Amino acid sequence: MLQADRSLIDRRPRDEATGEVLPLTGKMLMATRMGDKAQRTKPPMMDEKKAKLVMSFVVTVLIIFLNAV
């Protein structure tokens, strides 16, 4: 009987997918729904940008008002 030369066969890393079908029975029992772990937060830069925008608007309105008087 002939044996395959194992030195010529590429080895697959352990973390690479094998294509084997895995059951979902243990994972489906969790009582989490889609989006349960999502958190709504504002980005920290948003407040600074909004403050700069409001300040520039106020300055523009003051300049227009003072030029009109």
N, CA, C and O of each residue as an XYZ file, in Angstrom:
276
protein
N       0.843     -1.175      0.000
C       0.000      0.000      0.000
C       0.892      1.243      0.000
O       1.916      1.285      0.683
N       0.491      2.250     -0.772
C       1.266      3.478     -0.854
C       0.838      4.438      0.250
O      -0.338      4.500      0.610
N       1.775      5.165      0.769
C       1.502      6.169      1.811
C       1.706      7.555      1.208
O       2.580      7.751      0.363
N       0.896      8.510      1.647
C       1.031      9.894      1.169
C       2.218     10.548      1.850
O       2.477     10.322      3.032
N       2.935     11.361      1.091
C       4.064     12.095      1.655
C       3.505     13.313      2.391
O       3.104     14.287      1.755
N       3.476     13.269      3.711
C       2.861     14.331      4.518
C       3.678     15.629      4.506
O       3.154     16.667      4.910
N       4.885     15.610      4.078
C       5.681     16.840      4.027
C       5.223     17.753      2.893
O       5.510     18.950      2.904
N       4.512     17.191      1.915
C       4.037     17.991      0.790
C       2.644     18.583      1.024
O       2.184     19.403      0.231
N       1.977     18.181      2.091
C       0.621     18.655      2.384
C       0.713     19.932      3.208
O       1.443     19.997      4.196
N      -0.048     20.961      2.782
C      -0.066     22.224      3.529
C      -0.792     22.025      4.854
O      -1.855     21.407      4.912
N      -0.206     22.554      5.899
C      -0.840     22.476      7.221
C      -1.748     23.677      7.410
O      -1.398     24.795      7.034
N      -2.911     23.443      7.990
C      -3.884     24.508      8.248
C      -3.702     24.980      9.691
O      -3.584     24.155     10.597
N      -3.676     26.316      9.921
C      -3.574     26.809     11.297
C      -4.798     26.383     12.115
O      -5.863     26.131     11.551
N      -4.649     26.302     13.434
C      -5.728     25.847     14.305
C      -6.921     26.791     14.320
O      -8.049     26.335     14.506
N      -6.713     28.095     14.130
C      -7.823     29.051     14.199
C      -8.538     29.223     12.859
O      -9.495     29.993     12.781
N      -8.112     28.540     11.815
C      -8.768     28.645     10.518
C     -10.027     27.790     10.506
O     -10.055     26.699     11.075
N     -11.071     28.296      9.851
C     -12.337     27.574      9.786
C     -12.183     26.284      8.998
O     -11.469     26.236      7.995
N     -12.868     25.225      9.467
C     -12.785     23.932      8.789
C     -13.940     23.721      7.835
O     -13.864     22.861      6.957
N     -15.025     24.499      7.989
C     -16.198     24.308      7.167
C     -17.186     23.354      7.785
O     -18.243     23.088      7.214
N     -16.847     22.832      8.961
C     -17.734     21.895      9.650
C     -18.942     22.636     10.205
O     -18.805     23.736     10.741
N     -20.117     22.045     10.080
C     -21.349     22.645     10.566
C     -21.435     22.442     12.075
O     -21.284     21.324     12.567
N     -21.685     23.550     12.823
C     -21.784     23.471     14.276
C     -23.220     23.763     14.706
O     -23.871     24.626     14.116
N     -23.723     23.066     15.717
C     -25.094     23.307     16.167
C     -25.199     24.614     16.945
O     -24.235     25.049     17.574
N     -26.378     25.237     16.898
C     -26.622     26.494     17.603
C     -27.455     26.280     18.877
O     -27.932     27.256     19.455
N     -27.638     25.055     19.320
C     -28.542     24.784     20.430
C     -28.113     25.488     21.713
O     -28.972     25.999     22.431
N     -26.865     25.532     22.020
C     -26.409     26.179     23.248
C     -26.444     27.688     23.173
O     -26.597     28.349     24.201
N     -26.309     28.249     21.994
C     -26.248     29.697     21.839
C     -27.629     30.331     21.720
O     -27.783     31.518     22.006
N     -28.635     29.567     21.306
C     -29.970     30.110     21.102
C     -30.731     30.271     22.412
O     -31.775     30.922     22.434
N     -30.239     29.698     23.494
C     -30.935     29.771     24.775
C     -30.743     31.101     25.473
O     -31.456     31.403     26.429
N     -29.806     31.889     25.021
C     -29.563     33.192     25.634
C     -30.749     34.105     25.357
O     -31.266     34.132     24.240
N     -31.179     34.848     26.363
C     -32.371     35.689     26.231
C     -32.011     37.103     25.797
O     -32.566     38.066     26.326
N     -31.116     37.245     24.867
C     -30.768     38.571     24.371
C     -31.353     38.741     22.981
O     -31.349     37.820     22.163
N     -31.840     39.908     22.744
C     -32.373     40.223     21.426
C     -31.376     41.114     20.702
O     -30.438     41.634     21.305
N     -31.586     41.282     19.426
C     -30.696     42.105     18.624
C     -30.766     43.552     19.097
O     -31.854     44.125     19.162
N     -29.652     44.137     19.421
C     -29.601     45.521     19.852
C     -29.648     45.700     21.361
O     -29.572     46.833     21.835
N     -29.771     44.621     22.136
C     -29.839     44.742     23.592
C     -28.556     45.297     24.192
O     -28.595     45.986     25.211
N     -27.443     45.008     23.582
C     -26.159     45.455     24.133
C     -25.719     46.799     23.583
O     -24.669     47.310     23.972
N     -26.500     47.378     22.689
C     -26.136     48.663     22.100
C     -26.339     49.785     23.113
O     -27.283     49.759     23.902
N     -25.457     50.753     23.084
C     -25.549     51.907     23.969
C     -25.569     53.164     23.115
O     -24.844     53.276     22.127
N     -26.416     54.111     23.516
C     -26.475     55.378     22.789
C     -25.723     56.430     23.577
O     -26.086     56.755     24.707
N     -24.690     56.951     22.982
C     -23.903     58.008     23.605
C     -23.554     59.045     22.548
O     -23.495     58.742     21.356
N     -23.326     60.263     22.999
C     -22.887     61.309     22.083
C     -21.369     61.281     22.005
O     -20.707     61.010     23.007
N     -20.814     61.551     20.852
C     -19.365     61.646     20.775
C     -18.875     62.844     21.584
O     -19.541     63.879     21.592
N     -17.744     62.739     22.258
C     -17.267     63.835     23.100
C     -16.960     65.112     22.323
O     -17.062     66.203     22.885
N     -16.590     65.009     21.061
C     -16.256     66.187     20.276
C     -17.500     66.965     19.859
O     -17.395     68.137     19.500
N     -18.662     66.345     19.899
C     -19.880     66.986     19.432
C     -20.205     68.230     20.248
O     -20.609     69.244     19.679
N     -20.042     68.177     21.554
C     -20.353     69.327     22.402
C     -19.444     70.516     22.100
O     -19.907     71.657     22.070
N     -18.168     70.261     21.878
C     -17.224     71.340     21.572
C     -17.553     71.975     20.217
O     -17.517     73.198     20.076
N     -17.869     71.150     19.232
C     -18.207     71.678     17.913
C     -19.475     72.514     17.974
O     -19.559     73.566     17.342
N     -20.461     72.049     18.734
C     -21.722     72.775     18.845
C     -21.492     74.113     19.549
O     -22.080     75.123     19.161
N     -20.641     74.129     20.584
C     -20.357     75.365     21.306
C     -19.667     76.380     20.385
O     -19.996     77.565     20.418
N     -18.722     75.925     19.571
C     -18.038     76.822     18.636
C     -19.000     77.374     17.594
O     -18.921     78.548     17.233
N     -19.908     76.534     17.112
C     -20.878     76.956     16.116
C     -21.825     78.007     16.684
O     -22.108     79.013     16.034
N     -22.313     77.770     17.901
C     -23.221     78.731     18.539
C     -22.500     80.049     18.793
O     -23.072     81.119     18.580
N     -21.259     79.983     19.244
C     -20.497     81.192     19.538
C     -20.249     81.993     18.262
O     -20.359     83.219     18.270
N     -19.917     81.312     17.173
C     -19.691     82.043     15.919
C     -20.995     82.656     15.408
O     -20.970     83.743     14.830
N     -22.127     81.987     15.606
C     -23.416     82.538     15.214
C     -23.741     83.791     16.023
O     -24.203     84.790     15.472
N     -23.496     83.733     17.338
C     -23.774     84.890     18.200
C     -22.902     86.071     17.809
O     -23.381     87.204     17.751
N     -21.633     85.821     17.542
C     -20.721     86.900     17.144
C     -21.173     87.508     15.819
O     -21.147     88.728     15.659
N     -21.587     86.667     14.866
C     -22.058     87.165     13.572
C     -23.297     88.034     13.734
O     -23.396     89.089     13.107
N     -24.237     87.612     14.562
C     -25.463     88.379     14.793
C     -25.131     89.709     15.462
O     -25.712     90.736     15.112
N     -24.200     89.705     16.424
C     -23.805     90.948     17.091
C     -23.147     91.915     16.115
O     -23.405     93.118     16.167
N     -22.312     91.409     15.238
C     -21.634     92.274     14.261
C     -22.668     92.902     13.321
O     -22.604     94.098     13.034
N     -23.617     92.095     12.844
C     -24.668     92.606     11.969
C     -25.511     93.642     12.700
O     -25.845     94.682     12.132
N     -25.856     93.370     13.949
C     -26.676     94.303     14.735
C     -25.940     95.630     14.981
O     -26.527     96.705     14.864
N     -24.638     95.536     15.326
C     -23.882     96.754     15.600
C     -23.648     97.575     14.328
O     -23.599     98.804     14.393
N     -23.505     96.930     13.197
C     -23.335     97.665     11.933
C     -24.635     98.359     11.499
O     -24.605     99.382     10.815
N     -25.766     97.790     11.903
C     -27.052     98.360     11.515
C     -27.404     99.577     12.357
O     -28.161    100.441     11.915
N     -26.862     99.650     13.560
C     -27.208    100.771     14.457
C     -26.449    102.009     14.135
O     -26.627    103.033     14.796
